[in-house]
């Protein structure tokens, strides 16, 4: 797959997060990340201008999200569940 970047590019869509496109029941296996994207936490993050949130779609399905921020949050900073 990595040797065919043009094919991958056609399958990937990165969109800005918007409340109207809020992912429902996103589950990446990490409770803190799930809670962030599935609750008002993401809206507070954006309202407070802490960064930008992008949704990553692969073949039309939500595959993940990421935040662009001048600061960083580490997974180990939060309780593991």
N, C-alpha and C positions, 0 to 999 in steps of 0.2 A: 504494500500500500504506500509506503513512504517513497518508493521509487516512481510514483505516478502523481506528482503534486497537482497537475491540472485536473485530474479526475477528482481528487479530494476537494480541491477548491470549489468545484461545481456542487459538491454535496454539503458544503459548510456555509452557514449563514450566521453572521454575528449582528445582533440587533441591540440597540439601547433598551434598557429596562423601561417599561411603562406600566402604570397601574392597570391599564386596559389589557395588557398582555401578560399580566402577572401569572407566573407558572403555578399551577395547582398541584399540590401533593408531590412536589419535587423531592426526591430522596436520593442523596448521594452516599448514604451510609454514615454520615457524620451529623449528629443531631444539631450541633451549633450552626452549621452551614444551612441545614434544612430549615431551622427556625428563622434564620436571617432572611432567606429568600421567600418563605411562605407566610410571613407575618408583617406587621407594620414596621418592623425593624429596618427593612430595606428602605421604606419611605422616609423614616427618620434620618437614616444615613444620607439620603439624597437631599432632604430638606436642610440638613445641617451642612451641606456642601462638603462632606468628608471625602467624596470621590464620585466616580461614575460606575454604574453597574451595567454590564453587558451580558446578554443571554446568547449562548452558543447552541445553534441547531445543527443537527447532522441528519441529512435526508428528511428534513421537515420535523424531526422530533427533538425536543429539548434534551441536550446532552450535558449541559453544564452552564455555569455562569462564572464570571470573574469581575473583580472590582479593580479599577484604576484609581490609585490614591497616592498622595504625597507621603503617606505614612504606611505602615504595614501592620498586619495582625498575623500572629503565628498560631498555628493549630495548637501547639503545646501550651499557649497562654490560657486555654479554656479547658474545662473539665472534659475528660474523655468518657463517653458513654457508649 
